[in-house]
Amino acid sequence: MMTGTWRWNIVLGFVAAIPTFLVSYASNPLGVSGIRAVYAFTAMFVLSFALRAMLGMALRPPVLRDEAGAAEENKGGQLDLTTPDETDDLNGMLKRQWEAPGAVQTPENPGSRRTSVFSPFSRPA
């Protein structure tokens, strides 16, 4: 789950504790500097442990499933983009247009036809 070992936590704890001790020793007694170094070590140990745990979860390789489960998951994953052959329908529509030029089917009565003639700049009645 985590990358590396707990030794990294110890090393990072000392990396935080030693500078804390040295900076604190200049203006504080030895006991106070030691306590602050222990606090810095503990805080860095816990933070590095949490950081390594999150990093281990983020970098974990994906779990491989069995082939039957993978085949079941992939159903519907392919898209068929072929168009059906509609040449007969298209030919029938073109024949109907040639038989009655100007005849338009109205949407309210699909069986009835009306004849319309286009003339520009004239309003429909």
CYANA upper distance limits for C-alpha pairs under 8 A (distance plus 0.5 A):
  1 MET  CA     53 ALA  CA      7.31
  1 MET  CA     56 GLY  CA      5.73
  1 MET  CA     57 MET  CA      6.73
  1 MET  CA     60 ARG  CA      7.81
  2 MET  CA     52 ARG  CA      6.39
  2 MET  CA     53 ALA  CA      5.70
  2 MET  CA     54 MET  CA      8.43
  2 MET  CA     55 LEU  CA      7.66
  2 MET  CA     56 GLY  CA      4.80
  2 MET  CA     57 MET  CA      7.73
  3 THR  CA     52 ARG  CA      7.04
  3 THR  CA     53 ALA  CA      8.28
  3 THR  CA     55 LEU  CA      8.04
  3 THR  CA     56 GLY  CA      6.04
  4 GLY  CA      8 TRP  CA      7.68
  5 THR  CA      9 ASN  CA      8.42
  6 TRP  CA     10 ILE  CA      7.26
  6 TRP  CA     49 PHE  CA      8.37
  7 ARG  CA     11 VAL  CA      6.72
  8 TRP  CA     12 LEU  CA      6.59
  9 ASN  CA     13 GLY  CA      6.51
  9 ASN  CA     44 MET  CA      8.13
  9 ASN  CA     45 PHE  CA      5.56
  9 ASN  CA     46 VAL  CA      8.28
  9 ASN  CA     48 SER  CA      6.30
  9 ASN  CA     49 PHE  CA      6.71
 10 ILE  CA     14 PHE  CA      6.80
 10 ILE  CA     45 PHE  CA      6.88
 11 VAL  CA     15 VAL  CA      6.68
 12 LEU  CA     16 ALA  CA      6.90
 12 LEU  CA     41 PHE  CA      8.41
 12 LEU  CA     44 MET  CA      6.96
 12 LEU  CA     45 PHE  CA      7.13
 12 LEU  CA     48 SER  CA      7.64
 13 GLY  CA     17 ALA  CA      6.58
 13 GLY  CA     40 ALA  CA      7.65
 13 GLY  CA     41 PHE  CA      4.74
 13 GLY  CA     42 THR  CA      7.16
 13 GLY  CA     43 ALA  CA      8.12
 13 GLY  CA     44 MET  CA      5.46
 13 GLY  CA     45 PHE  CA      5.43
 14 PHE  CA     18 ILE  CA      6.32
 14 PHE  CA     41 PHE  CA      6.45
 15 VAL  CA     19 PRO  CA      7.58
 15 VAL  CA     41 PHE  CA      8.48
 16 ALA  CA     20 THR  CA      6.84
 16 ALA  CA     37 ALA  CA      8.25
 16 ALA  CA     40 ALA  CA      6.35
 16 ALA  CA     41 PHE  CA      6.41
 16 ALA  CA     44 MET  CA      6.97
 17 ALA  CA     21 PHE  CA      6.54
 17 ALA  CA     36 ARG  CA      8.40
 17 ALA  CA     37 ALA  CA      4.99
 17 ALA  CA     38 VAL  CA      7.04
 17 ALA  CA     39 TYR  CA      8.32
 17 ALA  CA     40 ALA  CA      5.68
 17 ALA  CA     41 PHE  CA      5.34
 18 ILE  CA     22 LEU  CA      6.72
 18 ILE  CA     37 ALA  CA      7.24
 19 PRO  CA     23 VAL  CA      6.53
 20 THR  CA     24 SER  CA      6.44
 20 THR  CA     33 SER  CA      8.23
 20 THR  CA     36 ARG  CA      7.45
 20 THR  CA     37 ALA  CA      6.01
 20 THR  CA     40 ALA  CA      7.40
 21 PHE  CA     25 TYR  CA      6.30
 21 PHE  CA     33 SER  CA      5.80
 21 PHE  CA     34 GLY  CA      6.81
 21 PHE  CA     36 ARG  CA      7.33
 21 PHE  CA     37 ALA  CA      5.53
 22 LEU  CA     26 ALA  CA      7.36
 22 LEU  CA     33 SER  CA      8.40
 23 VAL  CA     27 SER  CA      8.34
 24 SER  CA     28 ASN  CA      6.38
 24 SER  CA     32 VAL  CA      8.46
 24 SER  CA     33 SER  CA      5.71
 24 SER  CA     36 ARG  CA      8.14
 25 TYR  CA     29 PRO  CA      6.98
 25 TYR  CA     30 LEU  CA      6.80
 25 TYR  CA     33 SER  CA      5.84
 28 ASN  CA     32 VAL  CA      6.76
 28 ASN  CA     33 SER  CA      6.69
 29 PRO  CA     33 SER  CA      6.82
 30 LEU  CA     34 GLY  CA      6.57
 31 GLY  CA     35 ILE  CA      6.71
 32 VAL  CA     36 ARG  CA      6.69
 33 SER  CA     37 ALA  CA      6.64
 34 GLY  CA     38 VAL  CA      6.72
 35 ILE  CA     39 TYR  CA      6.72
 36 ARG  CA     40 ALA  CA      6.61
 37 ALA  CA     41 PHE  CA      6.54
 38 VAL  CA     42 THR  CA      6.59
 39 TYR  CA     43 ALA  CA      6.52
 40 ALA  CA     44 MET  CA      6.55
 41 PHE  CA     45 PHE  CA      6.47
 42 THR  CA     46 VAL  CA      6.70
 43 ALA  CA     47 LEU  CA      6.59
 44 MET  CA     48 SER  CA      6.34
 45 PHE  CA     49 PHE  CA      6.61
 46 VAL  CA     50 ALA  CA      6.76
 47 LEU  CA     51 LEU  CA      6.54
 48 SER  CA     52 ARG  CA      6.41
 49 PHE  CA     53 ALA  CA      6.63
 50 ALA  CA     54 MET  CA      6.77
 51 LEU  CA     55 LEU  CA      6.59
 52 ARG  CA     56 GLY  CA      6.42
 53 ALA  CA     57 MET  CA      6.85
 54 MET  CA     58 ALA  CA      6.69
 55 LEU  CA     59 LEU  CA      6.60
 56 GLY  CA     60 ARG  CA      6.51
 65 ARG  CA     69 GLY  CA      7.00
 65 ARG  CA     70 ALA  CA      6.97
 66 ASP  CA     70 ALA  CA      6.85
 67 GLU  CA     71 ALA  CA      6.56
 68 ALA  CA     72 GLU  CA      6.76
 69 GLY  CA     73 GLU  CA      6.67
 70 ALA  CA     74 ASN  CA      6.75
 71 ALA  CA     75 LYS  CA      7.26
 86 GLU  CA     90 LEU  CA      6.78
 87 THR  CA     91 ASN  CA      6.48
 88 ASP  CA     92 GLY  CA      6.63
 89 ASP  CA     93 MET  CA      6.78
 90 LEU  CA     94 LEU  CA      6.75
 91 ASN  CA     95 LYS  CA      6.65
 92 GLY  CA     96 ARG  CA      6.78
 93 MET  CA     97 GLN  CA      6.86
 94 LEU  CA     98 TRP  CA      6.88
 95 LYS  CA     99 GLU  CA      6.69
 96 ARG  CA    100 ALA  CA      6.96
 97 GLN  CA    101 PRO  CA      6.09
 97 GLN  CA    102 GLY  CA      8.26
 97 GLN  CA    103 ALA  CA      7.87
102 GLY  CA    115 THR  CA      6.10
102 GLY  CA    116 SER  CA      6.57
102 GLY  CA    117 VAL  CA      7.33
103 ALA  CA    113 ARG  CA      6.47
103 ALA  CA    114 ARG  CA      6.22
103 ALA  CA    115 THR  CA      5.30
103 ALA  CA    116 SER  CA      7.42
104 VAL  CA    113 ARG  CA      6.11
104 VAL  CA    114 ARG  CA      6.24
104 VAL  CA    115 THR  CA      6.85
104 VAL  CA    116 SER  CA      7.82
105 GLN  CA    109 ASN  CA      7.98
105 GLN  CA    110 PRO  CA      6.30
105 GLN  CA    111 GLY  CA      7.66
105 GLN  CA    112 SER  CA      6.82
105 GLN  CA    113 ARG  CA      5.34
105 GLN  CA    114 ARG  CA      7.25
106 THR  CA    110 PRO  CA      6.24
106 THR  CA    112 SER  CA      7.29
106 THR  CA    113 ARG  CA      6.95
106 THR  CA    114 ARG  CA      7.85
